[in-house]
């Protein structure tokens, strides 16, 4: 490619920009989302990104970029994939949806006519070069399928709003994939792609996606689709709600605070919302490794037996919970919950267990208008009685049963265990620990 065309391209790149609305990235929301995406890892670069106008996906050959992005193509209709032009010959098992193969002369013509605005050159083995470029895009949120050499493009340098996602996999995994995907690669090219001199570019990624072992089958695909679907809603803009503070107690009972909360929308309107706050509860999954302790408690008010995990309240009165929240104590709520869990096991089941042996496993939140967290704990136990009965100090009649994983799962699916959050927690635990 001539120096004249390269100079023209540099100017074009400096003027080009992507558009996805005048807004900024809400890092609080994006970090909360990232915590639920098991294959995602934010890098230090993410905090410097103020807005997102498009996504560039990079990664070494065989990392699985194409497979991931093909899933996004089929699941995310609100994004566009600009056509990608490439000058190398077609290979066996080529993904024809991703690449359009053209000659170098045709590539240069399209660049000169500004049909291609975003391009880069990939240095290959023995001085060979491959040219990549994307068609010009006028509007819409675009996802660009690149490689690690893409970051050498002036377009990337000038477009600071491109979110760079790096897909990673170990060299051994990539070697196996390349042998299957591209069996006609020469030994020199295969070695060059595995060693990948451009892999340092991954250090510039904002997010890294692990796409191997337990993540490969479904998790990485689900995470990427979820992230792209939710991205527009975690960008600040029209419809943004600003917390004005002023959480105030409107009414208090022994167990509940009825609270009000003021927020301001981006159109200036201030609204008052109401919600209910209750002291957190604890639930304890006591297990022998093959059986789980389930209690059946007679509920006079409901006139029925309540099948459940042992548990109760962390604080007996809402005032105690409010005092803890306002104290600024360094003690974590989960640690106080361990003490409450041990206390409940003693009172409800007559089982003495050290809080140190209890592990916090999950916190279930109730919702936006009812704030009632349930802290779930797991504790091992070796003494297993088939059926015992206890009357608690409050006069509660409780029957305890050690049940197999299969039986507990059956109780969950048949709604015998009526607390839905507990049923979901039990099902997740059983399905991941069942032998």
C-alpha positions as CSV (number, residue, x, y, z in Angstrom):
1,X,0.0,0.0,0.0
2,X,1.4,3.4,-1.0
3,X,2.5,6.0,1.5
4,X,0.0,8.4,0.0
5,X,-2.9,6.1,0.8
6,X,-1.6,5.6,4.3
7,X,-1.4,9.3,4.9
8,X,-5.0,9.7,3.6
9,X,-6.1,6.9,5.9
10,X,-4.5,8.4,8.9
11,X,-6.5,11.6,8.4
12,X,-9.7,9.6,7.9
13,X,-9.1,7.7,11.1
14,X,-8.4,10.9,13.1
15,X,-11.8,12.3,11.9
16,X,-13.9,9.2,12.3
17,X,-16.1,8.5,15.3
18,X,-18.8,6.1,16.4
19,X,-22.1,7.3,17.8
20,X,-24.3,5.7,20.5
21,X,-25.9,8.7,22.0
22,X,-24.7,11.5,24.3
23,X,-24.2,9.6,27.5
24,X,-21.5,8.3,29.9
25,X,-20.7,4.9,31.4
26,X,-22.2,4.2,34.8
27,X,-19.3,2.3,36.4
28,X,-21.3,1.4,39.5
29,X,-23.8,-0.5,37.4
30,X,-21.2,-2.1,35.1
31,X,-19.1,-3.3,38.1
32,X,-22.3,-4.8,39.7
33,X,-23.1,-6.6,36.4
34,X,-19.5,-7.9,36.0
35,X,-19.7,-9.6,39.4
36,X,-22.4,-11.9,38.0
37,X,-20.5,-12.7,34.8
38,X,-18.2,-15.6,35.8
39,X,-16.0,-15.6,32.7
40,X,-15.5,-11.9,32.8
41,X,-12.6,-10.1,34.4
42,X,-12.3,-6.3,34.4
43,X,-8.8,-4.8,34.0
44,X,-7.5,-1.6,35.4
45,X,-8.1,0.0,32.0
46,X,-11.9,-0.2,32.4
47,X,-12.0,2.6,35.1
48,X,-10.6,5.1,32.6
49,X,-13.3,4.4,30.0
50,X,-15.9,7.2,30.2
51,X,-18.3,6.1,27.5
52,X,-18.8,3.2,25.1
53,X,-19.6,3.8,21.4
54,X,-18.8,0.3,20.1
55,X,-17.0,-2.9,21.0
56,X,-13.8,-4.3,19.6
57,X,-13.2,-8.0,20.3
58,X,-9.6,-9.2,20.1
59,X,-7.7,-12.3,21.0
60,X,-5.1,-14.7,19.7
61,X,-5.9,-17.3,17.0
62,X,-7.8,-20.2,18.5
63,X,-9.1,-18.3,21.5
64,X,-12.7,-18.7,20.3
65,X,-13.6,-15.2,19.2
66,X,-15.6,-16.3,16.2
67,X,-17.6,-18.9,18.1
68,X,-18.5,-16.3,20.8
69,X,-19.4,-13.6,18.3
70,X,-21.5,-15.9,16.2
71,X,-23.7,-16.5,19.3
72,X,-24.0,-12.8,19.7
73,X,-25.0,-12.4,16.1
74,X,-27.9,-14.8,16.6
75,X,-29.0,-13.4,20.0
76,X,-28.5,-9.7,19.9
77,X,-30.5,-7.9,17.2
78,X,-29.8,-4.4,18.5
79,X,-26.1,-4.4,17.4
80,X,-24.5,-4.4,14.0
81,X,-21.5,-6.4,12.7
82,X,-19.7,-4.4,10.0
83,X,-18.5,-6.5,7.1
84,X,-14.9,-7.5,7.5
85,X,-12.6,-7.6,4.5
86,X,-9.4,-9.6,4.4
87,X,-6.8,-10.2,1.8
88,X,-5.6,-13.7,2.7
89,X,-7.0,-16.8,0.7
90,X,-9.9,-18.8,2.1
91,X,-9.0,-21.7,4.3
92,X,-10.7,-25.0,5.0
93,X,-13.5,-24.7,7.6
94,X,-13.6,-20.9,7.0
95,X,-16.4,-19.0,8.7
96,X,-18.0,-17.3,5.7
97,X,-20.2,-15.1,7.8
98,X,-17.3,-13.3,9.4
99,X,-14.9,-12.7,6.4
100,X,-15.2,-11.3,2.9
101,X,-12.0,-12.3,0.9
102,X,-10.7,-9.8,-1.6
103,X,-7.5,-9.1,-3.4
104,X,-4.9,-6.5,-2.1
105,X,-5.7,-4.3,-5.1
106,X,-9.4,-4.3,-4.4
107,X,-8.7,-3.6,-0.7
108,X,-6.6,-0.5,-1.7
109,X,-9.4,0.7,-4.0
110,X,-12.0,0.4,-1.2
111,X,-9.6,2.3,1.2
112,X,-9.0,5.1,-1.4
113,X,-12.8,5.4,-1.9
114,X,-13.3,5.5,1.8
115,X,-15.5,2.4,1.7
116,X,-13.2,1.0,4.3
117,X,-12.4,3.4,7.2
118,X,-11.1,1.0,9.8
119,X,-8.2,-1.1,8.8
120,X,-4.9,-2.6,10.0
121,X,-2.0,-4.7,8.8
122,X,-1.1,-8.0,10.5
123,X,2.5,-9.0,10.2
124,X,2.7,-12.8,9.7
125,X,5.4,-15.4,9.4
126,X,8.4,-14.8,7.1
127,X,7.5,-11.2,6.5
128,X,4.1,-12.0,4.9
129,X,1.3,-9.5,5.5
130,X,-2.5,-9.8,5.9
131,X,-4.8,-6.7,5.5
132,X,-8.0,-6.4,7.5
133,X,-10.6,-3.7,7.2
134,X,-14.3,-3.0,8.1
135,X,-16.8,-1.3,5.9
136,X,-17.8,2.2,6.7
137,X,-20.6,2.4,9.2
138,X,-23.0,5.4,9.5
139,X,-25.0,4.6,12.6
140,X,-25.9,2.0,15.1
141,X,-23.9,0.2,17.8
142,X,-21.2,-1.8,16.2
143,X,-19.2,-4.9,17.3
144,X,-15.9,-5.3,15.5
145,X,-14.3,-8.8,15.2
146,X,-10.6,-8.1,15.3
147,X,-7.4,-9.8,16.4
148,X,-4.5,-8.6,18.6
149,X,-2.9,-6.7,15.7
150,X,-6.1,-4.6,15.4
151,X,-4.8,-2.3,18.2
152,X,-2.1,-1.0,15.8
153,X,-4.8,0.8,13.8
154,X,-5.0,4.6,14.1
155,X,-8.8,4.2,14.2
156,X,-8.5,2.5,17.6
157,X,-6.1,5.1,18.9
158,X,-8.4,7.9,17.9
159,X,-11.6,6.3,19.1
160,X,-11.3,6.3,22.9
161,X,-14.9,5.1,23.3
162,X,-14.2,1.7,21.9
163,X,-14.6,-1.0,24.6
164,X,-11.9,-3.6,24.0
165,X,-12.8,-7.1,25.0
166,X,-10.0,-9.7,25.0
167,X,-10.8,-13.4,24.6
168,X,-8.2,-15.6,26.3
169,X,-7.4,-19.4,26.3
170,X,-4.2,-21.3,27.1
171,X,-1.8,-22.1,24.3
172,X,-2.5,-25.8,24.6
173,X,-6.2,-25.3,24.1
174,X,-5.6,-22.9,21.2
175,X,-3.3,-25.5,19.5
176,X,-6.0,-28.1,19.6
177,X,-8.6,-25.7,18.2
178,X,-6.4,-24.6,15.4
179,X,-5.7,-28.1,14.3
180,X,-9.4,-28.8,14.1
181,X,-10.5,-25.4,12.7
182,X,-7.7,-24.8,10.2
183,X,-6.1,-28.1,9.2
184,X,-4.6,-26.6,6.1
185,X,-2.3,-24.1,7.9
186,X,1.3,-24.6,7.2
187,X,3.5,-25.7,10.2
188,X,5.2,-22.3,10.2
189,X,2.0,-20.3,10.2
190,X,0.5,-22.5,12.9
191,X,3.6,-22.0,15.1
192,X,3.5,-18.2,14.4
193,X,-0.2,-18.0,15.4
194,X,0.3,-20.0,18.6
195,X,3.3,-17.9,19.7
196,X,1.4,-14.7,18.6
197,X,3.9,-11.8,18.7
198,X,0.9,-9.4,19.0
199,X,-0.5,-11.0,22.3
200,X,0.9,-8.0,24.3
201,X,-2.1,-6.1,23.0
202,X,-4.3,-8.0,25.4
203,X,-2.8,-5.8,28.2
204,X,-4.8,-2.9,26.7
205,X,-8.1,-4.7,26.9
206,X,-10.8,-3.3,29.2
207,X,-12.3,-6.7,29.9
208,X,-10.9,-10.2,29.6
209,X,-13.1,-13.2,28.8
210,X,-12.0,-16.7,29.8
211,X,-13.1,-19.1,27.0
212,X,-11.8,-22.5,28.0
213,X,-12.4,-25.4,30.4
214,X,-15.5,-24.9,32.5
215,X,-16.3,-21.5,30.8
216,X,-16.1,-22.7,27.2
217,X,-19.3,-24.8,26.8
218,X,-21.9,-22.2,27.8
219,X,-20.7,-19.6,30.4
220,X,-18.6,-17.4,28.2
221,X,-21.3,-17.3,25.5
222,X,-24.0,-16.5,28.1
223,X,-21.9,-13.8,29.7
224,X,-21.0,-12.0,26.5
225,X,-24.6,-12.0,25.3
226,X,-25.9,-10.8,28.7
227,X,-23.3,-8.1,28.8
228,X,-24.1,-6.8,25.3
229,X,-27.8,-6.9,25.9
230,X,-27.6,-5.0,29.1
231,X,-24.9,-2.5,28.0
232,X,-27.3,0.2,26.7
233,X,-29.2,0.2,30.1
234,X,-26.0,0.8,32.1
235,X,-25.1,4.0,30.3
236,X,-26.1,7.2,31.9
237,X,-28.4,9.3,29.9
238,X,-32.1,10.2,29.5
239,X,-34.2,8.5,32.1
240,X,-31.3,8.5,34.6
241,X,-32.4,8.4,38.3
242,X,-30.4,10.4,40.8
243,X,-30.5,9.4,44.4
244,X,-31.3,12.5,46.5
245,X,-30.9,10.7,49.8
246,X,-33.4,11.5,52.5
247,X,-34.2,7.9,53.4
248,X,-36.7,8.4,56.2
249,X,-38.7,6.2,58.5
250,X,-42.4,6.8,57.9
251,X,-43.7,4.0,60.3
252,X,-42.0,1.4,62.5
253,X,-43.2,-1.9,63.9
254,X,-41.2,-4.5,65.9
255,X,-40.0,-6.1,62.7
256,X,-40.4,-3.6,59.9
257,X,-39.5,0.0,58.9
258,X,-41.7,1.6,56.3
259,X,-39.3,4.0,54.5
260,X,-39.6,6.8,51.9
261,X,-36.9,7.7,49.4
262,X,-36.7,10.7,47.0
263,X,-35.2,10.5,43.5
264,X,-34.9,12.9,40.7
265,X,-35.2,11.9,37.0
266,X,-33.2,13.6,34.2
267,X,-36.3,15.6,33.2
268,X,-36.1,17.3,36.7
269,X,-39.2,15.6,38.2
270,X,-38.7,14.5,41.8
271,X,-40.7,11.5,43.0
272,X,-41.0,9.8,46.4
273,X,-40.8,6.1,46.5
274,X,-41.8,3.9,49.5
275,X,-40.3,0.6,50.5
276,X,-40.2,-1.7,53.5
277,X,-37.1,-2.8,55.4
278,X,-36.9,-5.9,57.6
279,X,-34.0,-7.2,59.7
280,X,-32.1,-9.9,57.7
281,X,-32.8,-13.6,58.3
282,X,-30.6,-16.6,58.4
283,X,-31.0,-20.1,56.9
284,X,-28.6,-23.0,57.6
285,X,-28.0,-25.9,55.3
286,X,-26.7,-28.5,57.7
287,X,-25.3,-31.5,55.8
288,X,-23.6,-34.8,56.5
289,X,-22.3,-34.8,52.9
290,X,-25.1,-37.2,51.7
291,X,-28.1,-35.9,53.6
292,X,-29.6,-32.4,54.5
293,X,-31.4,-31.5,57.6
294,X,-35.0,-30.3,56.8
295,X,-37.3,-29.2,59.6
296,X,-41.1,-29.3,59.6
297,X,-42.7,-26.6,61.8
298,X,-46.4,-26.3,62.6
299,X,-47.6,-22.8,61.7
300,X,-50.6,-22.0,63.7
301,X,-51.4,-18.8,61.7
302,X,-51.3,-20.7,58.4
303,X,-52.7,-24.0,59.9
304,X,-50.1,-26.1,58.0
305,X,-46.7,-27.6,58.3
306,X,-43.8,-25.5,57.0
307,X,-41.0,-27.6,55.5
308,X,-37.8,-25.5,55.5
309,X,-34.2,-25.1,56.5
310,X,-33.5,-24.2,60.1
311,X,-33.3,-20.4,60.6
312,X,-34.5,-17.2,62.1
313,X,-33.7,-13.5,62.5
314,X,-30.3,-11.9,62.8
315,X,-31.7,-9.2,65.0
316,X,-34.9,-9.7,67.1
317,X,-36.1,-6.1,66.7
318,X,-35.7,-3.6,63.8
319,X,-34.2,-1.0,66.2
320,X,-31.3,-3.4,66.7
321,X,-30.7,-3.7,63.0
322,X,-31.0,0.1,62.5
323,X,-28.4,0.6,65.3
324,X,-26.0,-1.8,63.6
325,X,-26.5,-0.1,60.2
326,X,-25.9,3.4,61.7
327,X,-22.9,2.4,63.9
328,X,-20.3,2.1,61.1
329,X,-19.1,-1.1,62.8
330,X,-16.3,-2.9,61.0
331,X,-18.0,-6.2,61.9
332,X,-19.6,-7.7,58.8
333,X,-23.2,-8.6,58.8
334,X,-22.3,-12.1,57.5
335,X,-20.2,-12.6,60.7
336,X,-23.1,-11.6,63.0
337,X,-25.2,-13.9,60.9
338,X,-23.0,-16.9,61.8
339,X,-23.7,-16.3,65.5
340,X,-27.4,-16.1,64.8
341,X,-27.2,-19.3,62.7
342,X,-25.5,-21.2,65.5
343,X,-28.1,-19.8,68.0
344,X,-31.0,-20.9,65.8
345,X,-29.6,-24.4,65.4
346,X,-29.4,-24.7,69.2
347,X,-32.9,-23.4,69.8
348,X,-34.7,-25.1,66.9
349,X,-32.8,-28.3,66.6
350,X,-31.0,-28.8,69.8
351,X,-27.7,-29.0,67.9
352,X,-24.7,-27.3,69.3
353,X,-22.2,-26.1,66.6
354,X,-19.4,-23.7,66.6
355,X,-19.9,-20.5,64.5
356,X,-16.3,-21.0,63.2
357,X,-17.4,-24.1,61.3
358,X,-20.3,-22.3,59.6
359,X,-19.6,-20.8,56.1
360,X,-21.5,-18.0,54.5
361,X,-22.6,-19.2,51.1
362,X,-25.1,-16.7,49.6
363,X,-27.2,-13.6,50.4
364,X,-30.6,-13.5,48.8
365,X,-32.1,-10.0,48.4
366,X,-35.9,-9.7,48.3
367,X,-36.4,-6.8,45.9
368,X,-36.5,-3.1,45.4
369,X,-39.6,-2.3,47.4
370,X,-39.1,-4.9,50.1
371,X,-35.6,-5.0,51.6
372,X,-35.3,-8.3,53.4
373,X,-32.1,-10.2,53.0
374,X,-31.7,-13.9,53.7
375,X,-28.2,-15.0,54.6
376,X,-27.6,-18.6,53.7
377,X,-25.0,-20.7,55.5
378,X,-23.5,-24.2,55.1
379,X,-22.3,-26.2,58.1
380,X,-21.0,-29.8,58.2
381,X,-22.4,-32.3,60.7
382,X,-21.6,-36.0,61.4
383,X,-24.4,-37.1,63.8
384,X,-27.4,-38.0,61.7
385,X,-30.6,-39.0,63.4
386,X,-33.4,-40.2,61.1
387,X,-36.3,-38.4,62.9
388,X,-36.3,-36.3,66.0
389,X,-38.7,-33.8,67.5
390,X,-38.0,-30.6,69.5
391,X,-40.1,-27.9,71.2
392,X,-38.4,-24.6,71.1
393,X,-38.3,-22.1,74.0
394,X,-41.1,-20.2,72.1
395,X,-43.3,-23.3,72.1
396,X,-42.7,-24.1,68.4
397,X,-43.1,-27.7,67.6
398,X,-40.4,-28.8,65.2
399,X,-39.8,-32.2,63.6
400,X,-36.3,-32.7,62.1
401,X,-35.6,-35.1,59.3
402,X,-32.3,-36.0,57.6
403,X,-33.2,-36.4,53.9
404,X,-31.3,-37.5,50.8
405,X,-30.4,-35.0,48.1
406,X,-32.9,-36.6,45.8
407,X,-35.7,-36.3,48.4
408,X,-34.9,-32.6,49.1
409,X,-34.8,-31.9,45.4
410,X,-38.2,-33.5,45.1
411,X,-39.6,-31.4,47.9
412,X,-38.4,-28.3,46.1
413,X,-39.9,-29.1,42.7
414,X,-43.2,-30.1,44.3
415,X,-43.4,-26.9,46.3
416,X,-43.4,-28.7,49.6
417,X,-40.6,-26.4,50.6
418,X,-42.6,-23.3,50.2
419,X,-40.0,-20.5,50.6
420,X,-39.0,-20.0,47.0
421,X,-35.6,-18.4,47.8
422,X,-34.7,-21.4,50.0
423,X,-35.9,-23.8,47.3
424,X,-33.7,-22.1,44.7
425,X,-30.7,-22.2,47.0
426,X,-31.2,-25.9,47.8
427,X,-31.6,-26.8,44.1
428,X,-28.4,-25.0,43.2
429,X,-26.5,-26.6,46.0
430,X,-27.8,-30.1,45.3
431,X,-27.2,-29.9,41.5
432,X,-23.6,-28.7,42.0
433,X,-22.7,-31.2,44.8
434,X,-24.7,-34.3,43.7
435,X,-22.4,-37.2,43.0
